Amino acid sequence: MTLRHPLRWGILATGGIARAFVQDAQLAGLNIVAVGSRSAESAQRFAAEFTIPRSYGSYEQLAADAEVDIIYIATPHPMHYANALLAIQHGKHALVEKPFTLNKSEAQQLKRAAQSAGVLVTEAMWTRYLPHMVRIREITPQEASGRSARSSPITCSTWTRTPSIASIRWRWAAGPCWT
Protein backbone atom coordinates (compact mmCIF):
# COMPACT_ATOMS: atom_id res chain seq x y z
CA MET A 1 0.00 0.00 0.00
CA THR A 2 1.49 3.34 -1.07
CA LEU A 3 0.10 6.38 0.73
CA ARG A 4 -0.33 9.63 -1.14
CA HIS A 5 -2.16 11.45 1.63
CA PRO A 6 -2.33 11.60 5.44
CA LEU A 7 -3.48 8.34 6.98
CA ARG A 8 -7.23 7.96 7.26
CA TRP A 9 -8.07 6.23 10.52
CA GLY A 10 -10.89 3.86 11.35
CA ILE A 11 -11.76 3.03 14.95
CA LEU A 12 -12.82 -0.54 15.65
CA ALA A 13 -14.95 -0.54 18.86
CA THR A 14 -16.52 2.25 20.88
CA GLY A 15 -15.55 1.63 24.51
CA GLY A 16 -13.54 3.69 26.97
CA ILE A 17 -10.10 3.01 25.52
CA ALA A 18 -11.36 3.94 22.03
CA ARG A 19 -12.71 7.20 23.47
CA ALA A 20 -9.37 8.06 25.10
CA PHE A 21 -7.51 7.22 21.87
CA VAL A 22 -9.81 9.35 19.70
CA GLN A 23 -9.60 12.33 22.07
CA ASP A 24 -5.81 12.26 21.84
CA ALA A 25 -5.71 11.42 18.14
CA GLN A 26 -7.95 14.36 17.28
CA LEU A 27 -5.87 16.63 19.50
CA ALA A 28 -2.80 15.48 17.55
CA GLY A 29 -4.55 16.23 14.24
CA LEU A 30 -5.08 12.65 13.05
CA ASN A 31 -7.72 12.19 10.38
CA ILE A 32 -10.38 9.88 11.83
CA VAL A 33 -12.88 9.07 9.10
CA ALA A 34 -14.90 6.09 10.33
CA VAL A 35 -15.91 4.02 13.34
CA GLY A 36 -17.24 0.49 13.53
CA SER A 37 -19.09 -1.23 16.33
CA ARG A 38 -21.09 -4.40 16.85
CA SER A 39 -24.19 -2.20 16.81
CA ALA A 40 -25.07 0.60 14.43
CA GLU A 41 -26.50 2.67 17.31
CA SER A 42 -23.26 2.57 19.29
CA ALA A 43 -21.23 3.49 16.21
CA GLN A 44 -23.59 6.38 15.40
CA ARG A 45 -23.41 7.78 18.94
CA PHE A 46 -19.61 7.55 18.94
CA ALA A 47 -19.39 9.18 15.50
CA ALA A 48 -21.67 12.02 16.59
CA GLU A 49 -19.70 12.57 19.82
CA PHE A 50 -16.38 12.89 17.97
CA THR A 51 -17.61 14.31 14.63
CA ILE A 52 -16.50 11.24 12.68
CA PRO A 53 -18.03 11.23 9.18
CA ARG A 54 -18.94 7.54 8.82
CA SER A 55 -20.21 4.89 11.22
CA TYR A 56 -20.77 1.18 10.69
CA GLY A 57 -22.78 -1.42 12.57
CA SER A 58 -20.16 -4.11 12.02
CA TYR A 59 -16.41 -4.49 12.08
CA GLU A 60 -16.52 -6.05 8.61
CA GLN A 61 -18.11 -2.91 7.15
CA LEU A 62 -15.41 -0.74 8.70
CA ALA A 63 -12.65 -2.98 7.34
CA ALA A 64 -14.23 -2.88 3.88
CA ASP A 65 -14.28 0.94 3.75
CA ALA A 66 -11.95 1.86 0.88
CA GLU A 67 -11.31 5.27 2.44
CA VAL A 68 -9.76 3.84 5.63
CA ASP A 69 -5.99 3.20 5.61
CA ILE A 70 -5.38 2.15 9.20
CA ILE A 71 -7.59 0.68 11.90
CA TYR A 72 -7.14 1.19 15.62
CA ILE A 73 -8.36 -1.96 17.36
CA ALA A 74 -9.83 -1.31 20.81
CA THR A 75 -11.84 -4.46 21.47
CA PRO A 76 -11.36 -6.76 24.49
CA HIS A 77 -8.11 -8.73 24.24
CA PRO A 78 -9.56 -12.10 23.22
CA MET A 79 -10.81 -10.41 20.04
CA HIS A 80 -7.55 -8.67 19.05
CA TYR A 81 -6.25 -11.48 16.86
CA ALA A 82 -9.45 -11.88 14.82
CA ASN A 83 -9.98 -8.13 14.50
CA ALA A 84 -6.39 -7.45 13.43
CA LEU A 85 -6.56 -10.29 10.91
CA LEU A 86 -9.80 -8.81 9.52
CA ALA A 87 -8.08 -5.45 9.03
CA ILE A 88 -5.03 -7.06 7.40
CA GLN A 89 -7.19 -9.16 5.07
CA HIS A 90 -8.77 -5.92 3.86
CA GLY A 91 -5.36 -4.35 3.19
CA LYS A 92 -5.42 -2.06 6.22
CA HIS A 93 -2.62 -1.25 8.61
CA ALA A 94 -3.59 -2.14 12.19
CA LEU A 95 -2.73 -0.53 15.51
CA VAL A 96 -3.76 -3.11 18.12
CA GLU A 97 -4.40 -2.16 21.73
CA LYS A 98 -2.47 -4.06 24.41
CA PRO A 99 -2.06 -6.94 24.71
CA PHE A 100 -1.29 -7.44 21.04
CA THR A 101 -2.53 -11.05 21.06
CA LEU A 102 -3.16 -13.76 23.63
CA ASN A 103 -0.09 -15.81 22.71
CA LYS A 104 3.06 -16.03 20.62
CA SER A 105 1.46 -18.15 17.90
CA GLU A 106 -1.25 -15.56 17.21
CA ALA A 107 1.36 -12.77 17.13
CA GLN A 108 3.49 -14.71 14.65
CA GLN A 109 0.46 -15.39 12.45
CA LEU A 110 -0.44 -11.70 12.40
CA LYS A 111 3.15 -10.79 11.55
CA ARG A 112 3.16 -13.21 8.60
CA ALA A 113 -0.25 -12.05 7.40
CA ALA A 114 0.80 -8.38 7.55
CA GLN A 115 4.07 -9.07 5.71
CA SER A 116 2.18 -10.96 3.03
CA ALA A 117 -0.37 -8.14 2.66
CA GLY A 118 2.30 -5.41 2.70
CA VAL A 119 0.80 -3.62 5.70
CA LEU A 120 1.99 -2.74 9.20
CA VAL A 121 0.52 -4.35 12.29
CA THR A 122 1.78 -3.18 15.66
CA GLU A 123 0.85 -2.90 19.30
CA ALA A 124 -0.46 0.40 20.61
CA MET A 125 2.21 0.98 23.23
CA TRP A 126 1.14 4.53 24.05
CA THR A 127 3.74 5.08 26.75
CA ARG A 128 6.42 5.10 24.05
CA TYR A 129 4.95 8.33 22.67
CA LEU A 130 4.27 10.23 25.87
CA PRO A 131 5.96 13.64 25.85
CA HIS A 132 8.41 12.82 28.63
CA MET A 133 9.47 9.55 26.95
CA VAL A 134 10.07 11.35 23.65
CA ARG A 135 12.18 13.92 25.51
CA ILE A 136 14.17 11.20 27.30
CA ARG A 137 15.08 9.68 23.93
CA GLU A 138 16.09 13.12 22.65
CA ILE A 139 18.49 13.85 25.49
CA THR A 140 19.84 10.35 26.18
CA PRO A 141 23.45 10.06 24.94
CA GLN A 142 23.90 7.79 21.95
CA GLU A 143 26.59 5.12 21.78
CA ALA A 144 28.56 4.57 18.58
CA SER A 145 26.16 1.76 17.63
CA GLY A 146 23.27 4.22 17.65
CA ARG A 147 21.55 2.62 20.64
CA SER A 148 20.67 4.58 23.73
CA ALA A 149 23.07 4.41 26.63
CA ARG A 150 21.65 3.11 29.89
CA SER A 151 19.16 5.42 31.53
CA SER A 152 17.20 4.83 34.73
CA PRO A 153 14.81 7.74 35.17
CA ILE A 154 11.89 7.33 37.51
CA THR A 155 8.65 8.75 36.19
CA CYS A 156 5.23 8.93 37.70
CA SER A 157 1.92 10.27 36.58
CA THR A 158 -1.12 11.82 38.13
CA TRP A 159 -4.32 11.23 36.21
CA THR A 160 -6.49 14.32 36.44
CA ARG A 161 -9.55 12.82 34.68
CA THR A 162 -9.52 10.24 31.88
CA PRO A 163 -6.19 8.65 30.94
CA SER A 164 -5.49 10.69 27.84
CA ILE A 165 -2.37 12.55 26.78
CA ALA A 166 -4.20 15.87 27.07
CA SER A 167 -5.00 15.30 30.72
CA ILE A 168 -1.79 13.87 32.15
CA ARG A 169 0.55 15.85 34.39
CA TRP A 170 4.06 14.38 34.45
CA ARG A 171 6.76 15.01 37.00
CA TRP A 172 10.16 13.56 37.83
CA ALA A 173 10.75 11.92 41.18
CA ALA A 174 13.86 10.74 42.99
CA GLY A 175 11.89 8.09 44.82
CA PRO A 176 8.28 7.12 45.45
CA CYS A 177 5.75 9.26 43.66
CA TRP A 178 2.96 11.15 45.39
CA THR A 179 0.97 14.34 44.92
C-alpha positions as CSV (number, residue, x, y, z in Angstrom):
1,M,0.0,0.0,0.0
2,T,1.5,3.3,-1.1
3,L,0.1,6.4,0.7
4,R,-0.3,9.6,-1.1
5,H,-2.2,11.5,1.6
6,P,-2.3,11.6,5.4
7,L,-3.5,8.3,7.0
8,R,-7.2,8.0,7.3
9,W,-8.1,6.2,10.5
10,G,-10.9,3.9,11.4
11,I,-11.8,3.0,15.0
12,L,-12.8,-0.5,15.7
13,A,-14.9,-0.5,18.9
14,T,-16.5,2.2,20.9
15,G,-15.6,1.6,24.5
16,G,-13.5,3.7,27.0
17,I,-10.1,3.0,25.5
18,A,-11.4,3.9,22.0
19,R,-12.7,7.2,23.5
20,A,-9.4,8.1,25.1
21,F,-7.5,7.2,21.9
22,V,-9.8,9.3,19.7
23,Q,-9.6,12.3,22.1
24,D,-5.8,12.3,21.8
25,A,-5.7,11.4,18.1
26,Q,-7.9,14.4,17.3
27,L,-5.9,16.6,19.5
28,A,-2.8,15.5,17.5
29,G,-4.6,16.2,14.2
30,L,-5.1,12.7,13.1
31,N,-7.7,12.2,10.4
32,I,-10.4,9.9,11.8
33,V,-12.9,9.1,9.1
34,A,-14.9,6.1,10.3
35,V,-15.9,4.0,13.3
36,G,-17.2,0.5,13.5
37,S,-19.1,-1.2,16.3
38,R,-21.1,-4.4,16.8
39,S,-24.2,-2.2,16.8
40,A,-25.1,0.6,14.4
41,E,-26.5,2.7,17.3
42,S,-23.3,2.6,19.3
43,A,-21.2,3.5,16.2
44,Q,-23.6,6.4,15.4
45,R,-23.4,7.8,18.9
46,F,-19.6,7.6,18.9
47,A,-19.4,9.2,15.5
48,A,-21.7,12.0,16.6
49,E,-19.7,12.6,19.8
50,F,-16.4,12.9,18.0
51,T,-17.6,14.3,14.6
52,I,-16.5,11.2,12.7
53,P,-18.0,11.2,9.2
54,R,-18.9,7.5,8.8
55,S,-20.2,4.9,11.2
56,Y,-20.8,1.2,10.7
57,G,-22.8,-1.4,12.6
58,S,-20.2,-4.1,12.0
59,Y,-16.4,-4.5,12.1
60,E,-16.5,-6.1,8.6
61,Q,-18.1,-2.9,7.2
62,L,-15.4,-0.7,8.7
63,A,-12.6,-3.0,7.3
64,A,-14.2,-2.9,3.9
65,D,-14.3,0.9,3.7
66,A,-11.9,1.9,0.9
67,E,-11.3,5.3,2.4
68,V,-9.8,3.8,5.6
69,D,-6.0,3.2,5.6
70,I,-5.4,2.1,9.2
71,I,-7.6,0.7,11.9
72,Y,-7.1,1.2,15.6
73,I,-8.4,-2.0,17.4
74,A,-9.8,-1.3,20.8
75,T,-11.8,-4.5,21.5
76,P,-11.4,-6.8,24.5
77,H,-8.1,-8.7,24.2
78,P,-9.6,-12.1,23.2
79,M,-10.8,-10.4,20.0
80,H,-7.6,-8.7,19.0
81,Y,-6.2,-11.5,16.9
82,A,-9.4,-11.9,14.8
83,N,-10.0,-8.1,14.5
84,A,-6.4,-7.5,13.4
85,L,-6.6,-10.3,10.9
86,L,-9.8,-8.8,9.5
87,A,-8.1,-5.4,9.0
88,I,-5.0,-7.1,7.4
89,Q,-7.2,-9.2,5.1
90,H,-8.8,-5.9,3.9
91,G,-5.4,-4.4,3.2
92,K,-5.4,-2.1,6.2
93,H,-2.6,-1.2,8.6
94,A,-3.6,-2.1,12.2
95,L,-2.7,-0.5,15.5
96,V,-3.8,-3.1,18.1
97,E,-4.4,-2.2,21.7
98,K,-2.5,-4.1,24.4
99,P,-2.1,-6.9,24.7
100,F,-1.3,-7.4,21.0
101,T,-2.5,-11.0,21.1
102,L,-3.2,-13.8,23.6
103,N,-0.1,-15.8,22.7
104,K,3.1,-16.0,20.6
105,S,1.5,-18.2,17.9
106,E,-1.3,-15.6,17.2
107,A,1.4,-12.8,17.1
108,Q,3.5,-14.7,14.6
109,Q,0.5,-15.4,12.5
110,L,-0.4,-11.7,12.4
111,K,3.1,-10.8,11.5
112,R,3.2,-13.2,8.6
113,A,-0.3,-12.0,7.4
114,A,0.8,-8.4,7.6
115,Q,4.1,-9.1,5.7
116,S,2.2,-11.0,3.0
117,A,-0.4,-8.1,2.7
118,G,2.3,-5.4,2.7
119,V,0.8,-3.6,5.7
120,L,2.0,-2.7,9.2
121,V,0.5,-4.4,12.3
122,T,1.8,-3.2,15.7
123,E,0.9,-2.9,19.3
124,A,-0.5,0.4,20.6
125,M,2.2,1.0,23.2
126,W,1.1,4.5,24.1
127,T,3.7,5.1,26.7
128,R,6.4,5.1,24.0
129,Y,4.9,8.3,22.7
130,L,4.3,10.2,25.9
131,P,6.0,13.6,25.8
132,H,8.4,12.8,28.6
133,M,9.5,9.5,26.9
134,V,10.1,11.3,23.6
135,R,12.2,13.9,25.5
136,I,14.2,11.2,27.3
137,R,15.1,9.7,23.9
138,E,16.1,13.1,22.6
139,I,18.5,13.9,25.5
140,T,19.8,10.4,26.2
141,P,23.5,10.1,24.9
142,Q,23.9,7.8,21.9
143,E,26.6,5.1,21.8
144,A,28.6,4.6,18.6
145,S,26.2,1.8,17.6
146,G,23.3,4.2,17.7
147,R,21.5,2.6,20.6
148,S,20.7,4.6,23.7
149,A,23.1,4.4,26.6
150,R,21.7,3.1,29.9
151,S,19.2,5.4,31.5
152,S,17.2,4.8,34.7
153,P,14.8,7.7,35.2
154,I,11.9,7.3,37.5
155,T,8.7,8.8,36.2
156,C,5.2,8.9,37.7
157,S,1.9,10.3,36.6
158,T,-1.1,11.8,38.1
159,W,-4.3,11.2,36.2
160,T,-6.5,14.3,36.4
161,R,-9.5,12.8,34.7
162,T,-9.5,10.2,31.9
163,P,-6.2,8.6,30.9
164,S,-5.5,10.7,27.8
165,I,-2.4,12.6,26.8
166,A,-4.2,15.9,27.1
167,S,-5.0,15.3,30.7
168,I,-1.8,13.9,32.2
169,R,0.6,15.9,34.4
170,W,4.1,14.4,34.5
171,R,6.8,15.0,37.0
172,W,10.2,13.6,37.8
173,A,10.8,11.9,41.2
174,A,13.9,10.7,43.0
175,G,11.9,8.1,44.8
176,P,8.3,7.1,45.5
177,C,5.8,9.3,43.7
178,W,3.0,11.2,45.4
179,T,1.0,14.3,44.9
